[in-house]
Amino acid sequence: MKSPDHSLKYKLRLVWAYKDVIRSHVPIVSRWYVRRFRMSQKAAAHRLHGKKRLEVAFFLTIPGMWKCDYLFQAMEKNPRFHPYVVIYPYSIYKGFIKSEVDATLEWTRRFVESKGFEYVIPYDGKCDKWLDVKTTLDPDIVFFSSPYKDHLPRYFVYHFRDRLTCYVPYGFSSLKMYKVTYDLLFDNLVGLHFVETDIHRQLAAQYARNKGENVVVTGYPGTEVFLRNDYHPTYKWKPQVNEKKKVIWAPHHTVDETIEGSTFLSVCNDMLELADKYKEQVQFVFKPHQLLKFKLQLLWGKEKTDEYYAKWASGENTQLEESSYVDLFLTSDAMIHDSGSFTTEYLFTHKPVMYLADESIAHERFGLFGIKSFECHYHGVTRESIEKFLTDVVVYGNDPMREQRQAFFEKYLQPIDGMMPSEKIIYEIEKLINS
């Protein structure tokens, strides 16, 4: 089967909805459009000079794409900014099960509400219509959490040419997907694109049509929680009779056979069996990517997917966690995964981690920065290699890569210019507005 991301039907839906036949697919038109849009973004920023109160809309579809806790809180404390979250539905054009899409919208609402953040759901129930935020809320600045066209066009960057637009990536970039990461039309249009390190800035300058002129190095706000000492994680692990090592298994959503290196289908049964085998020594959290369930329902059907998730949720030493991962990271002992972003993010915890991949494919999958992160992982693709990691590293504590992870952290992950990412982002916005 084809993933909805790659299906012809999905692509045709997007072309029709976004009117993108020429703008996205004719190079000379794309370059002209980028230049005009970039000029408009600079003008939009300059119009904010001297304005005492700036309305800032943070767009969000699913909780996993939210990386702006400290940034949002910093703006709440700053009298010049009035931040709020705009929640709207994900995967409008992908053909996912509608009940799951609606449940995800409600899940996102509860997620934002639990943080105490002001939010808006721009939906008119009487007319059954999603509203135009630019008309109803009139934001000065719009923060996007995703560069993709998985929602209604009125919430995409095209619609906000006359507002300052900003992008905080939903993951720490590590894969060799340079054109997707830096040269989507979105990447070239957005007013400010905040990136993780100078290596990421150099890649944007090399691969983006606009030569990365909108890219600013700030560090990654999604990992700021690991750099501060003021966060006290919630303990989310099931109570156990005896203390056990705590391991996260975090599979990515790429179950489509066209994605080389996806491991979920090959290890999903092994992971359940290993959890049972080591139930006296280890407890596991199944932390799937939030899109995995959607895709498994298309591949396996809803009943089989629900049964699999239920097995993890109901086990004595296993559990299912589909919301934020920060608390799990901070209270875990180790992680096993095949995620791009987690390849770097978990290294902020200084704990051992295993990437489910053969070392030989690292240079095919990972970019310049990702390879450096990948090299700080234990590796393997078989049940035997996973079991060896669980026994030698997790249970017995033999962790020969500890010093290598620490050296990587000190060289690449510590705060830039002595400023936390949230502080750096606000500084760069004000610098652009006042320039």
KENU-938670 format. One record per residue (C-alpha): x, z, y. Coordinates in steps of 0.25 Angstrom, whole numbers, m for minus. Each point is the difference from the previous one (the first is absolute). Layout:
BEGIN
xx, zz, yy
X, Z, Y
...
end
This chain:
BEGIN
xx, zz, yy
0, 0, 0
4, m2, 14
1, 12, 10
m10, m1, 12
12, m1, 9
4, m13, m6
m13, m6, m3
m4, m13, 6
m14, 6, 4
7, 11, 7
9, m9, 8
m12, m9, 4
m8, 12, 4
11, 4, 10
2, m14, 5
m15, m1, 3
m1, 14, 6
12, 0, 9
0, m15, 4
14, m1, m5
2, m14, m5
9, m5, 12
5, 13, 6
6, 6, m12
4, m13, m8
5, m10, 11
14, 5, 4
0, m6, 14
m13, 6, 3
4, 13, m6
13, 1, 9
m9, m4, 12
m10, 11, m3
11, 10, m2
6, m3, 13
m13, 1, 7
m5, 13, m7
14, 6, 3
m2, m3, 15
m14, 7, 0
6, 12, m7
10, 2, 11
m11, m2, 10
m9, 10, m7
11, 11, 0
3, m2, 15
m14, 1, 3
1, 15, m5
10, 4, 10
m5, 11, 8
m12, 2, m8
m2, 15, m2
m7, 0, m13
2, m10, m11
m11, m2, m11
8, m1, m13
m8, m6, m13
7, 2, m13
m7, m9, m10
m1, 4, m14
m7, m5, m13
6, 9, m11
7, 14, 0
13, m6, m7
3, m8, 12
m1, 12, 10
15, 3, 4
m3, 6, 14
m3, 15, m1
11, 4, 10
m2, m12, 9
m14, 3, 1
2, 15, 3
11, m3, 10
m10, m9, 8
m11, 11, m1
9, 9, 7
5, m10, 10
m10, m1, 12
2, m14, 2
m5, m4, m14
m14, 1, m6
2, m4, m15
m11, m2, m10
m1, m7, m14
m9, m12, m2
m5, m1, m14
m5, m13, m6
m2, m6, m14
12, m5, m8
0, m13, m9
m12, m7, 6
4, m13, m6
7, 4, m13
m13, 1, m8
3, 14, m5
m12, 8, m5
m9, 4, 13
m2, 14, m5
15, 3, m1
2, m6, 14
m11, 8, 6
5, 13, m7
14, m3, 5
m6, m1, 14
m6, 14, m2
13, 5, m6
8, m5, 13
m10, 7, 9
1, 14, m8
15, m2, 1
1, m2, 15
m11, 11, 2
9, 10, m8
11, m2, 9
m9, 4, 12
3, m14, 7
m10, m6, 9
m6, m13, m7
m10, m11, 2
m7, m8, m11
m4, m13, 8
m13, m3, m8
m14, m2, 5
m9, 5, m12
m13, m6, 7
6, m14, 1
9, 1, m12
11, m5, 8
15, 4, 2
3, 1, 15
10, m6, 9
9, 12, 4
6, m8, 12
m14, 0, 6
m5, 14, m4
12, 8, 1
9, m8, 9
14, 5, m5
13, m2, 8
9, 1, m12
m3, m4, m15
8, 5, m11
m1, m8, m13
3, 6, m14
m1, m13, m7
5, m15, 3
m10, m6, m10
m13, m7, 2
m8, 9, m10
m11, 3, 10
m9, m6, 11
7, m9, 10
m5, 9, 12
10, 11, m5
12, m10, m1
11, m2, 10
m5, m13, 4
m12, 7, 7
9, 9, 9
9, m10, 7
m3, 7, 13
3, 15, m5
13, 5, m3
1, 0, m16
10, 8, m8
3, 0, m15
5, 12, m9
2, m6, m14
m7, 7, m11
12, 1, m8
15, 1, 1
5, m14, m2
9, m2, m11
m4, m13, m8
6, m14, 2
m13, m5, 6
7, m3, 14
m10, m11, 4
m12, 9, m4
6, 12, 7
5, m6, 13
m6, m14, 1
m15, 0, m2
m7, m5, 12
m4, 15, 3
14, 4, 0
4, m10, 11
m12, 3, 8
m1, 15, 1
5, 7, 13
9, 10, m7
5, 0, m14
6, 14, m3
10, m1, m12
8, 10, m8
15, m3, 2
9, m10, 7
1, m7, m13
m15, m3, 1
2, m5, 14
11, m9, m4
m9, m6, m11
m11, m2, 10
9, m7, 10
5, m10, m12
m14, m3, m6
m11, 1, 11
m4, m12, 8
1, 9, 13
14, 4, m5
m5, 15, 0
m1, 1, 15
m12, 10, m2
8, 8, m10
4, 14, 3
8, 10, m9
m7, 14, 1
2, 5, m15
m13, 1, m9
m11, 9, 5
m5, 1, m14
12, 8, m4
1, 9, 12
m7, 11, m8
12, 1, m9
9, 1, 12
m7, 12, 7
0, 14, m4
m14, 4, 5
m8, m6, m12
m5, 8, m11
m5, m8, m12
m13, 3, m7
3, 3, m15
m9, m10, m7
5, 1, m15
m9, 5, m11
3, 15, m3
8, 1, m13
2, 12, m10
15, m2, 1
8, m6, 12
3, m15, m3
8, m11, 7
m9, m8, 9
1, m15, m1
m7, m11, 8
m3, m14, m6
m3, m9, 11
m3, m14, m5
m2, m12, 10
m13, m9, 0
7, m13, m4
m6, m1, m14
m1, m15, 2
9, m8, m9
6, m8, 11
7, 12, 6
13, 2, m7
4, 14, m4
m14, 6, 1
1, 11, m11
m14, 7, m1
m6, m8, m11
13, 1, m9
1, 16, 2
m14, 5, 3
m2, 4, m15
14, 5, m1
m2, 9, 12
m12, 7, m6
7, 2, m13
13, 6, 6
m9, 9, 9
m6, 5, m13
13, 1, m7
7, 9, 11
m13, 8, 3
8, 13, m2
11, m4, 10
m6, m10, 10
m12, m2, 8
m3, m14, 6
m8, m5, 11
m5, m14, m1
1, m6, 15
m4, m14, m1
0, m9, 12
m13, 0, 6
m2, m15, m3
3, 1, m15
m14, 5, m3
m6, m12, 7
9, m10, m8
m2, 7, m13
m15, m1, 1
2, m15, 2
9, m1, m12
m5, 11, m10
m14, 2, 5
m6, 13, 7
m3, 8, m13
15, m2, m6
6, 3, 14
m9, 13, 2
4, 5, m14
15, m2, 2
m1, 8, 14
m9, 10, m7
11, 3, m11
10, 4, 11
m10, 8, 8
m4, 8, m12
13, 3, m8
5, 14, m1
13, m3, 7
m4, m13, 7
m8, m3, 12
m4, m12, 9
3, 0, 15
m5, m11, 8
2, 5, 14
12, 4, 9
13, 1, m8
8, 9, 10
m4, 13, m6
3, m5, m14
14, m5, 4
4, 13, 6
m5, 8, m12
5, m9, m11
13, 1, m8
1, m15, m2
m7, m14, 0
m1, m13, m8
m5, m12, 7
1, m15, 3
m5, 0, 14
8, m7, 12
m3, 11, 11
2, 12, m9
14, m6, m4
5, 6, 13
m11, 10, 4
3, 9, m12
14, 1, 3
m3, 9, 12
m3, 11, m9
14, 0, m6
m6, 0, m14
3, m8, m13
m9, m13, m1
m1, m11, m10
m3, m15, 3
m7, m7, m11
8, m13, 0
13, m6, m6
12, 1, 9
2, m15, m2
m12, m4, 8
3, 9, 12
6, m11, 8
m12, m9, m3
m10, 10, 5
7, 9, 10
5, m3, 14
13, 4, 7
m6, 14, 2
m8, 1, m12
12, m2, m9
7, 12, 6
m12, 8, m3
m2, m5, m14
15, 3, m3
m4, 15, 2
m10, m1, m11
1, 2, m15
m5, m13, m6
m7, m5, m13
m12, m8, m5
m2, 6, m14
m7, 12, m6
14, 5, m5
6, m1, 14
m12, 8, 6
1, 10, m10
15, 2, 2
m2, 2, 15
m11, 10, m3
9, 8, m10
14, m1, 6
m3, 0, 15
m13, 7, 2
m1, 10, m11
15, 4, m2
4, m3, 15
12, m10, m3
m1, m8, 13
13, m7, 2
m6, m8, 12
m2, 12, 9
12, m3, 9
m3, m14, 1
m14, 2, 5
5, 10, 10
10, m9, 6
m10, m11, 1
m9, 9, 8
11, 4, 10
3, m14, 2
m13, m7, 2
m12, 10, 0
3, 10, 11
m7, m1, 13
5, m10, 10
6, 4, 13
m4, 14, m3
m15, m3, 2
m11, 0, m11
m7, m13, m2
m13, 4, 7
8, 4, 12
8, m13, 0
m13, m8, m1
m6, 6, 12
13, m1, 7
0, m15, m3
m14, m2, 4
2, 6, 14
13, m7, 2
m8, m14, m3
m11, 4, 9
9, 5, 12
10, m12, m1
end
